């Protein structure tokens, strides 16, 4: 496609009106060099393009499976290998195919494919497995297959869960306003978690672990139809989520009576939703709205618990929810805009009330309303400010406090002068009040749940950027938040969260870049307590302080060795400490802490146009100390993690 001199003249007049109105005529100038602007029609020969790679390496997690959450390897110590591919092909008529393989050969991998026509039917699918590891050094006196466990000697077990996910999607984009679509995801989780027990067979009344089997599936699916016009669109969708657990309960006991004790597991449940949404745009205004109806049901079998006194063999859970929301935006002028949001939600609990003998369950109905408004105004090319107000109303008839109301006001500003720096800030204030508490007695000590209690909260955030030179940029961010609970009887009375981020980005000559950052965060809270065994309730308070420090630095250099080598080095360090003090007794609990170092070195060496050698080397040193577990290693195992992990991998990649 060749660009004409007339097109160039019109473009220049729009971009440089002062020149167009002056005495200099662009038409009399020499013809511009448009060789770099030339373009040709997109075409494809139908051949596959992309990359394919094979890799091998060595991994040593230092005896802790936690290291495997960072690296793709899944072995404790030994050789590993993988296959990767990212390929696609396109035809002139719009038909295409895509294939992607990530880390096949590891426990954590992805297989993905897509086929279709850009102006027609498109189908995609993927399968992945993603493990997550806690540790493999915890002890349990119970072991067994499936959901029946018997007591015996203390043995170490592996706490990990693998998520197996199958994802399918269909989309059709014909040359009409109609747009049908459908998606389905099937997910299966397998593995072992744990929960605490107050006694350990053969040891005594000491804390211990019980193995919790994880065997359940979830099906998420959605289907919908959209109708799209230039200024408006409407969409109708159906969504569902179906959860099935292979086990209703966990049974454990001595070998002579393994069903002595029962522990309830997650029941089967389903979720169904119908949603009608749309938006409309006119002039400088737009409106988005949505109405949804959903139904959540659960089916928990009670016959699995022989010690329970049941009226029914199953507990039928049933909750219906209506939700309506809308967002309205009006650009009042070129400098001022108004935004209004509204949301209403009603939750109707229709679950069984009398499934157990002598127990009448409370209905957990809830109504929630929200209303927000915000005004944005640009005072100049450099200064923009926003102000807003949000209101939230919650009604929980079952709670200790039936009604709560939240009011929030905020003000923010962004200043971008015609200079090498910019800055912004936001100040917000929130207050919560509500109805009276349902106290059993005026003299009783009552727990004030933090989400129901009166609260005053103020938060201030600010950030700034400064370009020292064309090659060096400084960034900074700081925040402070304070919460006060004016009338805490028992529960949280105050809290603070404050800290700052500092960063520097460097862009040097010779394709060299670097960065460094420093983060400091402090979290404080105070809890009020009471001792029911004391005649005057023996009131005391607990102060909790958490401090987290994170530091990172990185450097990369491209086009070394005759523009064949790219190399990058990253290092990060974190340290966290937790302190707990009590007033009255003057007792100070030992500190909890965690510390970690991570180093990662990556390099790419291009053998030729088609072949590249990639190197990935990682090292992690991690340790943690929780005083609650230090004295319980004999009956709980090495819960605190401490390890040095190493990972090295080399990949040969071929580009088509």
Phi, psi and omega in degrees: 000124180259133181271127185281156176300328178297317178299320179295322181293318179295317180297316180295323180294325178287322184278328183230073184298330180296320178291321182295329182269352182276191183274359182268121182265119179294333181295335181273354180284164178291156182296132182291152177278107183253018184298326181281350182263353185293145177220161179230163180298140177294135180214161179215143180268006179078009180273154177284138175229154180139204184227151174226137183217146174239138182223157177212152181188197184223141180222141177219110184274008177067020179089002180237124179290346179301328179300330182289351174286340180265320182261155181286345183291158182233011183259157175287308178204125178152186182280148179223159179209157181205165177232136180228147177205145176214096188234151176203156176218148182226139175255160181297334183275005178099357178282140182215162176218142178223139178225134180222131177231126179237120170057040174291125187122338174263167174291332180257105185212169181219135171238126187217140179215152179212140181213145178161195181233134184298334178250030181202228184273133177232133181233133178228154178205151179206155174223133181217155173231129184227105177273154172227134187243138171261289173197168179236024184235010176283152182250147174215142177274356182249142176206162180160179180263152178050233187252021177238121184230142180241152183280154180188214179288153176293130180222148177285146177222159185262121176265104179202154179224134177250128178259118177255121191232126175247124186235126179232142180213145179227134178219139181233124181236080180280176178276051177219169178290348184278139180224092175277153179203160178202144178220149177214133177230125175248128185229134178235131178247133179224141177154203183220128169248199182204163170216163186278149170233151183272349178224152177236119180305133180084351180244310179132201182278075178226156180292146179209181181247143170244131179287132180247113181287141177244112178213088178211160183234149177226130176247118175248129182217151177210150176212144183200172179219125179248147174235120189239129172239180186296319185250353182208162176206157177221146184221134174239128186222150172238132180230144178216151174221125183238123182247131178228126178255130180293336184237135176274325183212159173253127180251138179209149181172188178292164183301331179283341181212073184293345180261019182298319183240150179229144176230122184289135176253173185299129181280162173298141178208161180222152177224131179229140183216138172245132184225133174239120183224162179189168174215155181218135181236133175211138183050239179256023184237154175211150180223125173245135181215156183205140173230132185225142171235132181224154178226127177243129179230151175223152184226092181258118179285129181264346179292344179287353182241089185296336181279348181275143178266100189256143169273330184231157180282340181220147173264121181262109174268137184206117180226126175254141181224131171252137178219134177228131176217158182208147177228126182239131180233130180227117175273091187300316177220184178293341183250344188233137176225152181236135178231132179232131178234145179216145182210135176225135181220133180232122182251120183246110182273114180244025182287164178303139180256338188230043181289333180251147179291129176078007181231127174248115184286146178277140175281128183260061174284149180207139175237135183223135178228144177223144176216131181220147176218143182215144178237131179241130182224134177260107182287327180203183178296341185257331190243128175228137180228150178226145177220144182205166178220132177237138178233136179224134180235127178236135176235118178234098184294338183273345190278168177295338175230120190287322186230141172225149179228130178247133175238130180228131173237146181211157178218130180225156180215149176224124182242117179234084180286170176281068185210190184268014183217163175208159183207155178210159181206154176217132178238128179226149178225134182228138176228144180232136179218182179176199183283179180290157176278146177273074182281138177288332179203147181291341181261351181288152171274125185243140177284125176263098179301135188300330182277355178247339187287156172301143183207142170239126183229134175231138182221136178229129179229146178210152178212157180208151176228141180219122176270098182298314174218183176295344185250349186231127179233134177251140177230148179210143176215140179219153180210154176211129178227138181226129177242134177232131176252100192301323185235065177280123174272296170226129182135193182293136179248333178196162178198149177223147175219117182212157180172188181204156175236133174234138181212157176219134176240133185235130177238104184259172176289172178064034175058040180247129176230155179207163178207160173205147178213155177220126182234134177227126179227138178232134180235125181236146174205156178227132181244139175261136183231167175210148180253112184292344179276350179267142181297327179255021178071355174046054186297142174205168182230158179235133178248128182242131181230126176237130178234131182232129177240131179228132181229140178214151178210143180210153181213135178225149180219126181251160172062040171278166175051065179062039177061034179251339188243130169243135183219144181217140179231129179231138177224138176220151180220139175222148177218128178233141179223136177239133180234142178226123179237150175238140176267155182097291179282338181073011182280138178240120180290153175298154180285149168256146182207158172213147183213141181207145174237139175227134176230134179223128179239125179233143179212144176237127177238119183272111179290319176200195183299331188252342188239138179221140173255125180247137179238133179227114180235133183223148176218138177223133172242122184224142175209148178217155182219111177240115187298336180297331183260346185299323182266008184239020183296331182293328183248347181242341181093188179275082180287317176294133183263141176207119185200163169238118182248142181231142178213129177224134186212139178235131182236134170261125184238136179242130181255127179271000000 
